[in-house]
Amino acid sequence: MLNSFRARLILVFFIVLTLVQFATAFSVLTATQRDNFLQQQKSLDIGANVFLEVLSNRGIQLSQSLSVLSADFGFKRAIATGEQETIESVLSNHGSRIGADAVVLLSPKGALLTSSIPGLDQEDIQSLFDMTTSSMAILNFDHVSYQFVLQPVKAPTLIAWVGMGFVLDEKVAQQAKAITGIDVSFVNQDTGRTEIASTLSDDEKLSVLTQASLLPNLLTIPSETIPVDHLTMALKLYDRNGSQLALLHQSNLKWQQSYQQLRNNMLFIFALTLALAIAIAIWLSGSLMAPVHQLVTYARKIGQGVVPNKIQGAPAELEVLASSLSLMREDIEAREKDLVYQSRHDSLTGLLNRFAAKQCLAELVQGLSGAMVLLDIKHFRHINDIIGFANADNLLILFARRLEQLAPTPDLLARLDGDSFLLLYNQGIRPEHLLKSLDMLEAPFPVQGSNISLTVRAGLLVIDGNGTDVDVLVRRAEIALNQACLEELRVVSYRQGDDEKYQRELTLIRDLPIGLAQNQLYLVFQPKVDLHLNQCTGAEALIRWQHPTLGFIPPDEFIQLAENSGNIDIVSQWVLKQAIKQLVIWQQQGLVLKLAINLSAHDLVDTRLPNQIASLLKDNNLPSGALCIEVTEGAVMKDAQTVVGVLQRFRDIGVSVAIDDFGTGQSSLAYLKILPVNEVKIDRSFIKDMLTDSQDVMIVNTSIQLIHGLGFTVVAEGVEEAEGVDILRHLGCDMVQGYVFSKPLKVADFDLWFEAFNHPKTTEA
């Protein structure tokens, strides 16, 4: 029977068919297995990126929570005064509120002041202080790892570092797994001992621990055996000695099950084919091989990542197998897309995140044009505190949806951080259109039955002419936004030179307290001459700054920066103390002078200031009439009711009050009649042209008559010509201040001038 041609033909066909089927199975399964491994490795890489983003966001959230504590005035005062119980109570309460596992307080140089971790000493904490510039710091102590964030505490200079941290334990690993979809292990190998906090099962954790010596190798090469049935890679966390690792485990059971299901299906199909092969060998020999080859080609294309055309005309079993391969590939692609989306989009609003925005800008950099806009919601942290985090999140979502509805529509829209958004207009946007967009964004938002209105500031950067460096473009847009916030403007456009100006302003703001401490700032004095007595009876104290590297800094520049940065109070206090000190010296020298100092709008709403000045005068045995307070009308109009009360208190204690720059405001007369002042200074803009402009003479004359009629003394400032002095004397002006007598002088030069002017030597005949 076996010797017959038919039997041999069937046997040969059977053997050939068997070999072909095994070859097909090997090709399909090998391609599938290779594709599974590549897809698994790619999924693990994406999961790693998401995991790092999770840790980074965790650090940012902790930093934002900690910034509230570091900015707390009571906490700063407790540190400055050394109130240990208050410090510990504040740290404990704030740490409990945000769920922190550890809190520490360090000196400006890193010395440990307070810690909630028993047994923590300076050597342990030094590694944390050395990594304060990192976005995430890991502290290993007693085989426990903490994710720490440090914040400087400034008042306004650095007085301490406060830090809070969370234990990298199984709870954190579970949270990371919920986001990434992969198992996470935190491994601590400090001092040769291995500790693990993991989402793995106990047996799997034991497998990892038994191979602890191999874990550092996973930083470069993933493993499929630590533990079994997982593809594992390692990430080094940012501790000093590198003993803290994060292991990411991608389970391959899903791929194995898919592979086994595919193998079983193929075995079933191949067994059925072989069973029928003997009966229909001749018929199948010519018809079955073509579909099998199609299936091999189909599987190979899937392994190469290509979407093949559907197999047509193949046996039903082979079509089922092809469909299974396609479904498996679609499932893997869908998961990849989901992970990629999460790594590039803001989890709250769905907008692009900072990383994705910069990546998109970098991809467009060669053809980048138009305008970039940065938006900031004013006082959003305060709004957050009032309406709660949940409602604030809903408000941000509504704000993001409204951004998407703007006209013109931004070509790129991203949320950079908490309340900062980036918009890119490839065709540019005109300022008036941007203002209309801000009007739309500031319309009330319905939140929990209430209408919440936002104030939005915008920094506008025209991209053309500002280079192609993405970081530079974003920084310049941020400079424009910061300027809008400082100047209380809705929109500020970046101008060439603002970069250098911004750096200069930062330097001046930083160096102002240092300059005051190191006597870089000093007072000069401009005489005030009584025209009736033809004697110098007073002077105005003016502040000057000679910066060691930037040279002379105009007062208008650094005074405005001090007001915008909140440092004007330390400047005013310095001027006040220096003026009192100089008055004491003059009193000892027998000089009777009234010294005028200028106060800002910020000073004039401080109701404690009159009592402070009264105490200073009394402590130094100075009469209250020795000091004069000069204020501008603009400062009064900031908060008229409070300022009038403060000025009245000055008059009550005998300190003179003068209105500076009279005539330059819009409501000078209206305010003059209600202000408790002693003298009024006519602005130099009306004085300088009196010799050539009769209208200015008429204005000055009318002003003098009006001021005298109200019972005030008249001071003319900015007088530069002797003829001008004669005119003012004729018009009845009381006092003159200006270059006609003297420019502002340092104290030694002022003393010499005063002696020469008030006591001139007579020439013998």
Secondary structure as UniProt FT lines:
FT   TURN            2..3
FT   HELIX           5..70
FT   HELIX           73..81
FT   HELIX           84..98
FT   STRAND          102..106
FT   TURN            108..109
FT   STRAND          112..115
FT   TURN            118..119
FT   HELIX           122..130
FT   TURN            131..133
FT   STRAND          137..141
FT   TURN            142..143
FT   STRAND          144..154
FT   STRAND          158..167
FT   HELIX           170..180
FT   STRAND          183..188
FT   HELIX           190..192
FT   STRAND          195..198
FT   HELIX           202..210
FT   HELIX           212..219
FT   STRAND          223..225
FT   TURN            226..227
FT   STRAND          228..236
FT   STRAND          244..251
FT   HELIX           253..277
FT   TURN            278..280
FT   HELIX           281..287
FT   HELIX           289..303
FT   TURN            304..305
FT   HELIX           316..344
FT   TURN            347..349
FT   HELIX           354..363
FT   HELIX           365..367
FT   STRAND          371..377
FT   TURN            378..379
FT   HELIX           380..387
FT   HELIX           389..404
FT   STRAND          412..417
FT   TURN            418..419
FT   STRAND          420..425
FT   TURN            426..427
FT   HELIX           431..441
FT   STRAND          445..447
FT   TURN            448..449
FT   STRAND          450..452
FT   STRAND          456..462
FT   TURN            464..465
FT   HELIX           470..486
FT   TURN            487..488
FT   STRAND          491..493
FT   TURN            496..497
FT   HELIX           498..517
FT   TURN            518..519
FT   STRAND          521..530
FT   TURN            531..534
FT   STRAND          535..547
FT   TURN            548..550
FT   STRAND          551..553
FT   HELIX           555..565
FT   HELIX           568..589
FT   STRAND          594..598
FT   HELIX           601..604
FT   TURN            607..608
FT   HELIX           609..619
FT   TURN            620..621
FT   HELIX           624..626
FT   STRAND          627..632
FT   HELIX           633..638
FT   HELIX           640..652
FT   TURN            653..654
FT   STRAND          656..662
FT   HELIX           668..672
FT   TURN            673..674
FT   STRAND          679..682
FT   HELIX           684..687
FT   TURN            688..692
FT   HELIX           694..709
FT   TURN            710..711
FT   STRAND          713..717
FT   HELIX           722..731
FT   STRAND          735..737
FT   TURN            739..741
FT   HELIX           747..758
//
